[in-house]
Amino acid sequence: MSVTVSIKVRRELVELADKMVRLGLARSRSHAFNLMIEKGLAVIIEEVRLWEEASREAEEMLRSGYRIRHGGLTRILEEGRTR
């Protein structure tokens, strides 16, 4: 059962939650904060750093015209997030 709780957090945690949502690591800010609590902040920061780097490199590959023969790059990245 979920319970709504209103708390104040540092701005950088909200920015981290927004990055998690943007990268597909969390469905919402609420989900992102739950993951931070359950996994621990250090683990989440490392996961976000890894996926930011992967997304940045994927965008560079797409801009340069690189194509993967066996499937779409976005699909591969999304599959990796669900593991």
N, CA and C atoms as an extended XYZ file, in Angstrom:
249
Properties=species:S:1:pos:R:3:atomname:S:1:resname:S:1:resid:I:1 pbc="F F F"
N         0.845       -1.175        0.000 N   MET     1
C         0.000        0.000        0.000 CA  MET     1
C         0.894        1.243        0.000 C   MET     1
N         0.596        2.175       -0.851 N   SER     2
C         1.342        3.419       -0.934 CA  SER     2
C         0.687        4.483       -0.082 C   SER     2
N         1.522        5.326        0.504 N   VAL     3
C         1.054        6.433        1.323 CA  VAL     3
C         1.742        7.694        0.813 C   VAL     3
N         0.998        8.759        0.642 N   THR     4
C         1.564       10.020        0.194 CA  THR     4
C         2.211       10.741        1.364 C   THR     4
N         3.461       11.174        1.145 N   VAL     5
C         4.212       11.905        2.161 CA  VAL     5
C         4.813       13.125        1.487 C   VAL     5
N         4.653       14.267        2.107 N   SER     6
C         5.221       15.494        1.564 CA  SER     6
C         6.501       15.810        2.328 C   SER     6
N         7.629       15.933        1.580 N   ILE     7
C         8.915       16.240        2.206 CA  ILE     7
C         9.648       17.289        1.388 C   ILE     7
N        10.590       17.958        2.022 N   LYS     8
C        11.471       18.869        1.309 CA  LYS     8
C        12.785       18.143        1.084 C   LYS     8
N        13.315       18.272       -0.140 N   VAL     9
C        14.594       17.644       -0.478 CA  VAL     9
C        15.485       18.677       -1.152 C   VAL     9
N        16.768       18.380       -1.173 N   ARG    10
C        17.707       19.280       -1.839 CA  ARG    10
C        17.405       19.316       -3.335 C   ARG    10
N        17.649       20.466       -3.941 N   ARG    11
C        17.391       20.669       -5.367 CA  ARG    11
C        18.112       19.621       -6.219 C   ARG    11
N        19.345       19.257       -5.836 N   GLU    12
C        20.089       18.292       -6.638 CA  GLU    12
C        19.430       16.908       -6.636 C   GLU    12
N        18.684       16.571       -5.584 N   LEU    13
C        17.961       15.299       -5.578 CA  LEU    13
C        16.771       15.341       -6.540 C   LEU    13
N        16.103       16.488       -6.616 N   VAL    14
C        15.005       16.637       -7.579 CA  VAL    14
C        15.556       16.556       -9.001 C   VAL    14
N        16.699       17.206       -9.244 N   GLU    15
C        17.329       17.146      -10.561 CA  GLU    15
C        17.736       15.709      -10.901 C   GLU    15
N        18.241       14.967       -9.911 N   LEU    16
C        18.599       13.570      -10.122 CA  LEU    16
C        17.351       12.743      -10.452 C   LEU    16
N        16.259       12.992       -9.730 N   ALA    17
C        14.997       12.281       -9.999 CA  ALA    17
C        14.518       12.585      -11.412 C   ALA    17
N        14.597       13.842      -11.834 N   ASP    18
C        14.181       14.213      -13.189 CA  ASP    18
C        15.046       13.518      -14.243 C   ASP    18
N        16.364       13.414      -13.985 N   LYS    19
C        17.244       12.703      -14.919 CA  LYS    19
C        16.852       11.235      -15.004 C   LYS    19
N        16.535       10.641      -13.862 N   MET    20
C        16.139        9.229      -13.847 CA  MET    20
C        14.901        9.015      -14.705 C   MET    20
N        13.937        9.930      -14.613 N   VAL    21
C        12.718        9.817      -15.419 CA  VAL    21
C        13.055       10.005      -16.892 C   VAL    21
N        13.857       11.026      -17.200 N   ARG    22
C        14.226       11.311      -18.589 CA  ARG    22
C        14.985       10.144      -19.226 C   ARG    22
N        15.823        9.465      -18.442 N   LEU    23
C        16.619        8.346      -18.956 CA  LEU    23
C        15.857        7.029      -18.942 C   LEU    23
N        14.650        7.049      -18.405 N   GLY    24
C        13.849        5.829      -18.374 CA  GLY    24
C        14.190        4.901      -17.219 C   GLY    24
N        14.942        5.390      -16.246 N   LEU    25
C        15.286        4.577      -15.088 CA  LEU    25
C        14.166        4.558      -14.054 C   LEU    25
N        13.257        5.514      -14.136 N   ALA    26
C        12.111        5.588      -13.222 CA  ALA    26
C        10.901        6.072      -14.019 C   ALA    26
N         9.734        5.621      -13.596 N   ARG    27
C         8.492        6.007      -14.293 CA  ARG    27
C         8.035        7.418      -13.936 C   ARG    27
N         8.409        7.880      -12.751 N   SER    28
C         7.968        9.190      -12.266 CA  SER    28
C         8.951        9.668      -11.204 C   SER    28
N         8.797       10.916      -10.771 N   ARG    29
C         9.626       11.418       -9.672 CA  ARG    29
C         9.409       10.574       -8.420 C   ARG    29
N         8.161       10.247       -8.157 N   SER    30
C         7.846        9.435       -6.984 CA  SER    30
C         8.575        8.097       -7.045 C   SER    30
N         8.530        7.460       -8.203 N   HIS    31
C         9.235        6.194       -8.387 CA  HIS    31
C        10.736        6.393       -8.209 C   HIS    31
N        11.262        7.490       -8.735 N   ALA    32
C        12.690        7.783       -8.608 CA  ALA    32
C        13.095        7.925       -7.139 C   ALA    32
N        12.305        8.653       -6.353 N   PHE    33
C        12.627        8.821       -4.934 CA  PHE    33
C        12.536        7.495       -4.188 C   PHE    33
N        11.572        6.664       -4.545 N   ASN    34
C        11.483        5.344       -3.921 CA  ASN    34
C        12.721        4.507       -4.240 C   ASN    34
N        13.187        4.581       -5.503 N   LEU    35
C        14.407        3.852       -5.872 CA  LEU    35
C        15.613        4.370       -5.101 C   LEU    35
N        15.708        5.699       -4.936 N   MET    36
C        16.815        6.277       -4.176 CA  MET    36
C        16.823        5.742       -2.753 C   MET    36
N        15.660        5.662       -2.162 N   ILE    37
C        15.554        5.179       -0.785 CA  ILE    37
C        15.906        3.692       -0.714 C   ILE    37
N        15.353        2.905       -1.632 N   GLU    38
C        15.549        1.459       -1.587 CA  GLU    38
C        16.970        1.040       -1.960 C   GLU    38
N        17.537        1.651       -2.994 N   LYS    39
C        18.857        1.248       -3.472 CA  LYS    39
C        19.988        2.004       -2.790 C   LYS    39
N        19.707        3.184       -2.347 N   GLY    40
C        20.742        4.036       -1.785 CA  GLY    40
C        21.195        5.057       -2.817 C   GLY    40
N        21.469        6.235       -2.362 N   LEU    41
C        21.804        7.345       -3.241 CA  LEU    41
C        23.061        7.090       -4.065 C   LEU    41
N        24.087        6.506       -3.474 N   ALA    42
C        25.336        6.277       -4.204 CA  ALA    42
C        25.123        5.360       -5.402 C   ALA    42
N        24.309        4.330       -5.238 N   VAL    43
C        24.034        3.396       -6.332 CA  VAL    43
C        23.277        4.114       -7.445 C   VAL    43
N        22.297        4.925       -7.081 N   ILE    44
C        21.488        5.653       -8.059 CA  ILE    44
C        22.354        6.650       -8.829 C   ILE    44
N        23.207        7.376       -8.145 N   ILE    45
C        24.076        8.349       -8.817 CA  ILE    45
C        24.950        7.642       -9.852 C   ILE    45
N        25.481        6.481       -9.517 N   GLU    46
C        26.323        5.733      -10.455 CA  GLU    46
C        25.500        5.233      -11.649 C   GLU    46
N        24.277        4.740      -11.397 N   GLU    47
C        23.415        4.283      -12.490 CA  GLU    47
C        23.087        5.424      -13.442 C   GLU    47
N        22.756        6.596      -12.898 N   VAL    48
C        22.433        7.754      -13.737 CA  VAL    48
C        23.651        8.164      -14.546 C   VAL    48
N        24.829        8.193      -13.931 N   ARG    49
C        26.050        8.555      -14.647 CA  ARG    49
C        26.295        7.586      -15.811 C   ARG    49
N        26.132        6.302      -15.551 N   LEU    50
C        26.321        5.290      -16.587 CA  LEU    50
C        25.355        5.487      -17.747 C   LEU    50
N        24.068        5.699      -17.452 N   TRP    51
C        23.064        5.840      -18.513 CA  TRP    51
C        23.168        7.176      -19.230 C   TRP    51
N        23.585        8.228      -18.528 N   GLU    52
C        23.823        9.505      -19.217 CA  GLU    52
C        24.934        9.337      -20.248 C   GLU    52
N        26.005        8.677      -19.837 N   GLU    53
C        27.130        8.458      -20.743 CA  GLU    53
C        26.709        7.582      -21.929 C   GLU    53
N        25.970        6.514      -21.657 N   ALA    54
C        25.509        5.628      -22.731 CA  ALA    54
C        24.587        6.372      -23.692 C   ALA    54
N        23.686        7.181      -23.147 N   SER    55
C        22.764        7.947      -24.001 CA  SER    55
C        23.508        8.969      -24.840 C   SER    55
N        24.480        9.629      -24.238 N   ARG    56
C        25.285       10.625      -24.963 CA  ARG    56
C        26.051        9.950      -26.106 C   ARG    56
N        26.665        8.808      -25.819 N   GLU    57
C        27.405        8.090      -26.855 CA  GLU    57
C        26.469        7.559      -27.942 C   GLU    57
N        25.284        7.105      -27.562 N   ALA    58
C        24.313        6.616      -28.549 CA  ALA    58
C        23.885        7.755      -29.472 C   ALA    58
N        23.638        8.933      -28.899 N   GLU    59
C        23.260       10.095      -29.716 CA  GLU    59
C        24.380       10.463      -30.681 C   GLU    59
N        25.630       10.406      -30.208 N   GLU    60
C        26.764       10.699      -31.093 CA  GLU    60
C        26.826        9.701      -32.243 C   GLU    60
N        26.587        8.427      -31.932 N   MET    61
C        26.610        7.397      -32.971 CA  MET    61
C        25.500        7.635      -33.986 C   MET    61
N        24.306        7.986      -33.514 N   LEU    62
C        23.189        8.255      -34.422 CA  LEU    62
C        23.478        9.462      -35.307 C   LEU    62
N        24.038       10.533      -34.711 N   ARG    63
C        24.361       11.739      -35.485 CA  ARG    63
C        25.411       11.448      -36.557 C   ARG    63
N        26.318       10.530      -36.260 N   SER    64
C        27.374       10.220      -37.233 CA  SER    64
C        26.904        9.221      -38.290 C   SER    64
N        25.636        8.769      -38.184 N   GLY    65
C        25.096        7.865      -39.184 CA  GLY    65
C        25.310        6.398      -38.885 C   GLY    65
N        25.828        6.069      -37.716 N   TYR    66
C        26.074        4.678      -37.356 CA  TYR    66
C        24.741        3.953      -37.183 C   TYR    66
N        24.646        2.770      -37.726 N   ARG    67
C        23.439        1.959      -37.612 CA  ARG    67
C        23.815        0.568      -37.136 C   ARG    67
N        22.996        0.004      -36.271 N   ILE    68
C        23.197       -1.358      -35.799 CA  ILE    68
C        22.343       -2.266      -36.659 C   ILE    68
N        22.945       -3.289      -37.202 N   ARG    69
C        22.235       -4.169      -38.125 CA  ARG    69
C        21.125       -4.974      -37.469 C   ARG    69
N        21.312       -5.430      -36.251 N   HIS    70
C        20.351       -6.341      -35.646 CA  HIS    70
C        19.228       -5.653      -34.870 C   HIS    70
N        19.154       -4.351      -34.845 N   GLY    71
C        18.038       -3.691      -34.169 CA  GLY    71
C        18.325       -2.230      -33.910 C   GLY    71
N        17.314       -1.545      -33.447 N   GLY    72
C        17.434       -0.130      -33.163 CA  GLY    72
C        18.190        0.137      -31.866 C   GLY    72
N        18.992        1.158      -31.876 N   LEU    73
C        19.795        1.520      -30.724 CA  LEU    73
C        18.910        1.880      -29.530 C   LEU    73
N        17.834        2.599      -29.762 N   THR    74
C        16.931        2.971      -28.684 CA  THR    74
C        16.341        1.729      -28.033 C   THR    74
N        15.936        0.760      -28.838 N   ARG    75
C        15.351       -0.472      -28.301 CA  ARG    75
C        16.374       -1.214      -27.442 C   ARG    75
N        17.613       -1.260      -27.888 N   ILE    76
C        18.664       -1.938      -27.131 CA  ILE    76
C        18.869       -1.252      -25.785 C   ILE    76
N        18.909        0.088      -25.779 N   LEU    77
C        19.084        0.819      -24.529 CA  LEU    77
C        17.896        0.602      -23.594 C   LEU    77
N        16.682        0.599      -24.153 N   GLU    78
C        15.500        0.375      -23.321 CA  GLU    78
C        15.500       -1.015      -22.724 C   GLU    78
N        15.929       -2.016      -23.480 N   GLU    79
C        16.007       -3.375      -22.964 CA  GLU    79
C        16.995       -3.433      -21.805 C   GLU    79
N        18.092       -2.714      -21.920 N   GLY    80
C        19.083       -2.700      -20.861 CA  GLY    80
C        18.556       -2.086      -19.574 C   GLY    80
N        17.674       -1.123      -19.681 N   ARG    81
C        17.106       -0.469      -18.491 CA  ARG    81
C        16.168       -1.384      -17.735 C   ARG    81
N        15.531       -2.324      -18.422 N   THR    82
C        14.558       -3.182      -17.767 CA  THR    82
C        15.194       -4.328      -17.013 C   THR    82
N        16.485       -4.547      -17.187 N   ARG    83
C        17.156       -5.658      -16.504 CA  ARG    83
C        17.415       -5.370      -15.068 C   ARG    83
